[in-house]
Structure formats: structure tokens, C-alpha cells
């Protein structure tokens, strides 16, 4: 598993809905198939569809601090 690129601004809009992203601070993985229990994000929610105020549920890092996982 390796990271491909940083998500900046609107870059997440062009990602496939199933793309998993990893926090560059604490390495938490956001998997759209799982959603986010902490923020009550339902399974099937793409990273680009997360609310603007969403942050890493483990360390609080903002969305722009997530890296695309290159599986």
C-alpha cells in the first residue's frame, strides 16, 4: 500500500467514489464502504461528499491532510 497524492481543495471531486484515503498525521483510513461512525457518516459516502467541517475522527486533521491510497 502506498500513497499517490495529497488531496488539496477540490481535488477529491475527481476521485472514484470507492477511493480510500489515509490521514497523513495518524494514518487513519477513510473507507467509503464503511463510512464514519464517529461523524455518523453512512456507508457508501465518497470522500468528496463528506461535509466541509468533517475532520479525521482520530486526530482532528482536516480533509486536505488526507492522502489517496494506491492499492
C-alpha positions as CSV (number, residue, x, y, z in Angstrom):
1,X,0.0,0.0,0.0
2,X,1.4,3.4,-0.9
3,X,0.1,6.9,-1.2
4,X,-0.4,8.5,-4.5
5,X,-1.0,12.2,-3.8
6,X,-2.3,14.8,-1.4
7,X,-5.9,15.9,-1.6
8,X,-6.0,19.7,-2.0
9,X,-9.0,21.8,-2.4
10,X,-11.4,20.3,-4.9
11,X,-9.0,17.6,-6.0
12,X,-11.2,15.0,-4.2
13,X,-14.1,15.7,-6.6
14,X,-12.4,13.8,-9.4
15,X,-11.8,10.7,-7.3
16,X,-13.8,7.5,-7.9
17,X,-16.4,7.1,-5.1
18,X,-14.7,3.9,-3.7
19,X,-11.3,5.6,-3.3
20,X,-9.8,5.1,0.2
21,X,-7.8,7.9,1.8
22,X,-5.4,8.0,4.7
23,X,-4.7,10.7,7.2
24,X,-1.1,11.9,6.9
25,X,-1.0,12.7,10.6
26,X,-2.3,9.5,12.3
27,X,-2.7,7.1,9.4
28,X,-6.4,6.6,9.9
29,X,-8.0,5.3,6.7
30,X,-11.3,6.7,5.5
31,X,-13.1,3.9,3.6
32,X,-16.2,5.0,1.8
33,X,-17.6,1.4,2.1
34,X,-17.6,1.8,5.9
35,X,-18.5,5.5,6.3
36,X,-17.5,7.1,9.6
37,X,-19.2,6.0,12.8
38,X,-17.8,8.9,14.8
39,X,-19.2,11.6,12.5
40,X,-22.3,9.5,11.7
41,X,-21.4,9.3,8.0
42,X,-23.3,6.4,6.4
43,X,-21.5,3.7,4.5
44,X,-21.2,4.4,0.8
45,X,-20.3,8.1,1.3
46,X,-17.5,9.2,-1.0
47,X,-14.7,11.3,0.4
48,X,-15.8,14.2,-1.9
49,X,-19.3,14.0,-0.3
50,X,-18.1,14.5,3.3
51,X,-19.2,17.7,4.8
52,X,-16.8,20.6,4.8
53,X,-16.4,20.6,8.5
54,X,-15.5,16.9,8.6
55,X,-12.1,16.1,10.1
56,X,-10.2,12.9,10.9
57,X,-12.1,11.1,13.7
58,X,-8.8,10.0,15.4
59,X,-6.7,13.2,15.4
60,X,-8.9,16.0,14.1
61,X,-6.8,16.7,10.9
62,X,-8.7,18.5,8.2
63,X,-9.8,16.8,4.9
64,X,-6.8,18.3,3.0
65,X,-4.4,16.3,5.2
66,X,-5.6,13.1,3.7
67,X,-3.6,11.1,1.1
68,X,-5.1,8.9,-1.6
69,X,-4.2,5.2,-1.1
70,X,-2.9,3.5,-4.1
71,X,-4.0,-0.1,-3.6
